[in-house]
């Protein structure tokens, strides 16, 4: 006999014939703790107060029947097993008992050895159910713990990516002092628009990296062009316009930057098809690139340059709206207009503080 079966269990016996309940209690008390009641209602009252491993109930009792009792027991105490007893010796009554949720069915007059065997089977069944539930709970907790560790590792890895990319962008922006901090600002502006438009977390991540790296292709543009203090010649301007494709080529093959590469390659395309490098039109342009185009233009207008001061928000916003349907996606402009002015000003201030802190990395002490 296994250890589980040797353990004393609590058994509740419900039968309005006291002789039957006494016989069962005497039989089972040698191994288990037994309690008797004379009705289904009393059985439920006891189950509200105490836990029982097994309920043995007669089917035909005054008041609530044993068949009515079974589902109530299982709803109240799901780990409790039920055996029904009946003097009706038909297959139909046995099937009805099992359909109600009883584990087993014993017919009167019963053989005491059969009763003992049925009780042991029922208790072993309960042990297996509990062991299965505990194992499932253990596996669920194990999966939760490992998922949490994996999520933390992925978050740490993603943050490392961000830190590396930001360091690269800051190094690139040193080549162009006029646009220092531009990438940080357009990232914040783009993400605010992306959330307003309901982008998924995956899309927002791609938008963030694309906005951060949008000018990565300028690595391939000579300083003589990139830092030229005067107007570019036609040939120089043609070379400058190559930087979106250069950037997209740089990012090709980097799996986690696939979405970002579309922003990099298309961020100078225009809604009406007059942009570059491919002259894409309307929804041929990736939604993230369309969002970035608005964020980029907003920052360009509001930021100070050597040759001019930044425009106030009202003028910049009016200019964006004026170009809805030509340079910019009208739906993105609508989203821009829904965002309160205070949000843009707060994002701009956060970007300025981030850039000010980052300059310490490159300062010479």
C-alpha positions in Angstrom: 0.0 0.0 0.0 1.5 3.4 -1.0 2.1 6.3 1.3 -0.8 8.3 0.0 -3.3 5.5 0.8 -1.9 5.2 4.4 -2.7 8.8 5.1 -5.8 9.4 7.1 -8.4 11.2 5.0 -11.6 13.0 5.9 -14.7 11.3 4.5 -18.3 12.7 4.8 -21.1 10.2 4.6 -24.6 11.4 3.7 -27.5 9.0 4.1 -30.9 9.3 5.7 -30.8 5.6 6.7 -28.7 5.8 9.9 -28.0 2.0 9.7 -26.2 2.5 6.4 -24.2 5.5 7.4 -23.2 3.7 10.6 -22.0 0.6 8.7 -20.0 2.7 6.3 -18.5 4.8 9.1 -17.5 1.8 11.1 -16.0 0.1 8.0 -13.9 3.2 7.0 -13.0 4.7 10.4 -10.1 2.2 10.8 -8.1 4.1 8.2 -9.9 7.4 7.8 -11.7 10.1 9.8 -15.4 9.8 9.0 -18.4 12.1 9.7 -22.0 11.3 9.0 -25.0 13.5 8.1 -28.6 12.6 7.3 -29.2 14.9 4.3 -27.6 16.6 1.3 -28.4 20.0 2.8 -26.4 19.0 6.0 -23.6 17.7 3.8 -23.3 21.1 2.0 -23.4 22.9 5.3 -20.4 20.8 6.6 -18.5 21.4 3.3 -18.9 25.1 3.9 -17.1 24.7 7.2 -14.6 21.9 6.6 -12.6 20.2 3.8 -13.3 16.6 2.9 -11.4 14.4 0.6 -14.4 12.2 -0.2 -18.2 12.4 0.0 -20.2 9.2 0.0 -23.9 10.0 -0.6 -27.1 8.0 -1.1 -29.0 9.1 -4.2 -32.5 8.9 -2.8 -32.8 11.1 0.3 -35.5 13.4 1.7 -35.1 16.9 0.3 -32.2 17.3 -2.1 -31.2 14.1 -3.9 -27.6 12.7 -4.2 -27.7 13.5 -7.9 -28.5 17.2 -7.1 -25.8 17.2 -4.5 -22.9 16.2 -6.7 -22.5 19.3 -8.9 -22.9 21.5 -5.8 -20.1 19.6 -4.0 -17.8 19.9 -7.0 -18.6 23.7 -7.3 -18.0 24.2 -3.6 -15.0 21.9 -3.3 -13.5 21.0 -6.7 -10.8 18.7 -5.1 -13.4 16.6 -3.3 -14.4 13.2 -4.9 -18.0 11.9 -4.8 -19.2 8.3 -4.7 -23.0 7.7 -5.0 -24.9 4.8 -3.5 -28.3 3.6 -4.7 -30.7 0.7 -4.2 -31.8 1.1 -7.9 -29.8 -1.6 -9.7 -30.0 -0.3 -13.3 -27.4 0.7 -15.8 -29.3 3.9 -16.5 -29.0 5.1 -12.8 -25.3 4.4 -12.8 -24.8 6.4 -16.0 -26.9 9.2 -14.6 -24.7 9.3 -11.5 -21.5 9.5 -13.6 -22.9 12.2 -15.8 -23.7 14.2 -12.7 -20.0 14.1 -11.9 -19.7 11.3 -9.4 -16.4 9.3 -9.5 -18.1 5.9 -8.8 -21.4 4.3 -8.2 -22.2 1.6 -5.6 -25.4 -0.5 -5.6 -27.2 -1.7 -2.5 -27.0 -4.2 -1.0 -23.2 -3.7 -1.3 -20.3 -5.9 -0.5 -18.1 -4.2 2.0 -15.0 -5.2 0.2 -16.3 -3.5 -2.9 -17.0 -0.4 -0.9 -13.4 -0.4 0.5 -12.0 -0.9 -3.0 -14.1 1.9 -4.4 -13.1 4.3 -1.6 -9.4 3.5 -2.2 -9.8 4.1 -6.0 -11.5 7.4 -5.4 -8.8 8.6 -3.0 -6.1 7.5 -5.3 -7.9 9.4 -8.1 -8.0 12.5 -6.0 -4.2 12.2 -5.3 -3.5 12.0 -9.0 -5.7 15.0 -9.7 -3.9 17.0 -7.0 -0.5 15.9 -8.1 -1.4 16.8 -11.7 -2.6 20.2 -10.6 0.5 20.8 -8.5 2.7 19.8 -11.4 0.8 22.1 -13.8 1.1 25.0 -11.2 4.8 24.2 -10.9 5.3 24.3 -14.7 3.2 27.5 -15.0 5.4 29.1 -12.3 8.5 27.8 -14.0 7.4 29.2 -17.3 6.5 32.5 -15.7 9.9 32.8 -14.0 11.8 31.9 -17.2 9.7 34.2 -19.3 10.3 37.0 -16.8 14.1 36.3 -17.0 14.0 36.2 -20.7 12.0 39.4 -20.9 14.6 41.1 -18.6 17.4 39.8 -20.8 15.7 41.0 -24.0 15.0 44.3 -22.4 18.6 44.6 -21.3 19.8 43.6 -24.8 17.4 46.1 -26.4 18.7 48.9 -24.1 22.2 48.0 -25.1 21.2 48.3 -28.7 19.7 51.7 -27.9 22.8 52.9 -26.1 25.1 51.7 -28.9 23.0 53.3 -31.6 22.7 56.6 -29.6 26.5 56.7 -29.2 26.9 56.2 -32.9 24.4 58.9 -33.8 26.0 61.3 -31.3 29.4 60.7 -32.9 27.9 61.3 -36.3 26.2 64.5 -35.2 29.6 66.0 -34.2 30.2 66.3 -37.9 27.3 68.6 -38.2 27.1 70.9 -35.2 23.9 72.6 -36.5 21.9 69.4 -36.1 23.3 68.3 -32.8 20.5 66.7 -30.8 18.2 66.5 -33.9 18.0 62.7 -33.8 17.0 62.7 -30.1 14.3 65.2 -30.7 12.8 63.5 -33.8 12.8 60.2 -32.0 10.6 61.7 -29.2 8.3 63.5 -31.7 8.0 60.4 -33.9 7.0 58.2 -31.0 4.4 60.6 -29.8 2.8 60.6 -33.2 3.2 56.9 -33.5 1.3 56.3 -30.3 -1.4 58.8 -31.3 -1.9 56.7 -34.5 -2.1 53.5 -32.5 1.1 51.8 -33.7 2.0 48.4 -32.1 5.0 48.1 -29.8 7.0 46.4 -32.5 6.2 49.2 -34.9 7.1 51.8 -32.3 10.4 50.2 -31.8 11.1 50.2 -35.5 10.0 53.8 -35.7 12.3 54.7 -32.8 15.4 53.1 -34.3 14.5 54.4 -37.7 14.2 58.0 -36.4 17.4 57.7 -34.5 19.3 56.4 -37.5 17.6 58.3 -40.3 20.8 60.1 -41.3 23.2 57.2 -40.9 23.7 57.3 -44.7 25.6 60.6 -44.3 28.6 58.5 -43.3 29.1 58.1 -47.0 28.8 61.8 -47.8 32.2 63.7 -47.9 32.7 66.4 -45.3 33.3 68.9 -48.1 29.6 68.5 -49.0 28.2 67.8 -45.6 29.8 70.8 -43.9 29.9 73.2 -46.8 29.0 76.7 -45.5 27.5 77.8 -48.8 24.8 76.5 -51.1 25.4 73.1 -52.6 26.0 72.8 -56.4 23.7 70.6 -58.5 26.3 67.8 -58.4 26.8 68.1 -54.7 23.1 68.1 -54.1 22.7 65.0 -56.2 25.4 63.3 -54.0 23.6 64.5 -50.8 20.3 63.0 -52.0 22.0 59.6 -52.0 22.1 59.3 -48.2 18.7 57.6 -47.7 19.7 54.7 -49.9 23.2 54.6 -48.4 21.6 54.4 -45.0 19.2 51.7 -46.0 22.1 49.7 -47.5 24.1 50.0 -44.2 21.2 48.5 -42.2 20.4 45.7 -44.7 21.0 42.3 -43.1 20.5 43.5 -39.5 17.4 41.6 -38.5 16.2 43.8 -35.6 16.6 46.9 -37.8 14.5 45.7 -40.8 11.6 48.0 -39.9 14.0 50.9 -39.1 15.6 50.5 -42.5 12.4 51.5 -44.2 12.3 54.8 -42.3 15.9 55.4 -43.2 15.4 54.7 -46.9 12.1 56.6 -47.3 12.3 59.5 -44.9 12.6 62.1 -47.7 9.8 60.7 -49.8 6.7 62.9 -50.1 3.0 62.1 -50.1 2.5 63.5 -53.6 5.4 61.5 -55.1 7.8 64.5 -55.5 10.3 63.2 -52.9 13.4 61.2 -53.2 15.2 58.8 -53.7 12.5 56.7 -55.4 9.6 59.1 -55.8 7.2 56.9 -53.8 3.6 58.2 -53.5 0.9 58.0 -50.8 0.7 54.7 -49.0 3.6 53.3 -51.0 5.6 55.0 -48.4 5.9 53.1 -45.1 3.7 54.5 -42.4 6.6 54.9 -40.1 8.5 57.0 -42.7 5.4 59.2 -43.1 5.2 59.7 -39.4 8.9 60.6 -39.2 8.6 63.1 -42.1 6.2 65.2 -40.0 8.3 64.9 -36.9 11.4 65.8 -38.8 9.8 68.9 -40.4 8.5 70.1 -37.1 11.9 69.9 -35.5 13.6 71.5 -38.5 11.2 74.5 -38.3 11.4 74.9 -34.5 15.1 74.5 -34.1 17.7 77.3 -34.3 20.2 77.4 -37.1 23.3 79.5 -37.7 21.5 81.3 -40.5 18.1 81.7 -38.7 16.2 81.4 -35.5 13.6 78.6 -34.9 10.0 79.4 -35.6 7.4 79.4 -32.8 5.1 76.4 -32.6 2.1 78.1 -34.1 3.9 79.0 -37.3 5.5 75.5 -37.6 2.1 73.8 -37.0 0.4 76.0 -39.6 3.1 75.2 -42.1 2.7 71.5 -41.5 -1.1 71.7 -42.0 -0.6 73.7 -45.2 1.4 70.9 -46.7 -1.1 68.1 -45.7 -1.8 66.1 -48.9 1.2 67.3 -50.7 4.4 66.8 -48.6 2.7 65.0 -45.7 0.2 62.2 -45.1 -3.1 64.0 -44.2 -3.9 61.3 -41.6 -0.6 61.9 -39.8 -1.2 65.7 -39.8 -4.6 65.0 -38.3 -2.9 63.0 -35.5 -0.4 65.8 -35.1 -3.2 68.3 -34.6 -4.8 66.1 -31.9 -1.7 66.3 -29.8 -1.7 69.3 -27.4 0.9 72.0 -27.9 2.1 71.4 -24.3 3.1 67.8 -25.2 5.4 69.0 -28.0 7.0 71.6 -25.8 7.6 69.1 -23.1 9.1 66.6 -25.5 11.4 69.3 -26.9 12.5 70.2 -23.4 13.2 66.5 -22.5 15.3 66.2 -25.7 17.3 69.3 -24.8 18.1 67.9 -21.4 19.1 64.5 -22.8 21.4 66.2 -25.4 23.0 68.4 -22.7 23.7 65.3 -20.6 25.1 63.4 -23.5 27.6 66.1 -24.4 29.6 65.1 -21.3 30.5 61.8 -23.1 32.3 63.6 -25.8 33.7 66.6 -23.8 37.4 66.8 -23.3 38.4 67.3 -19.7 
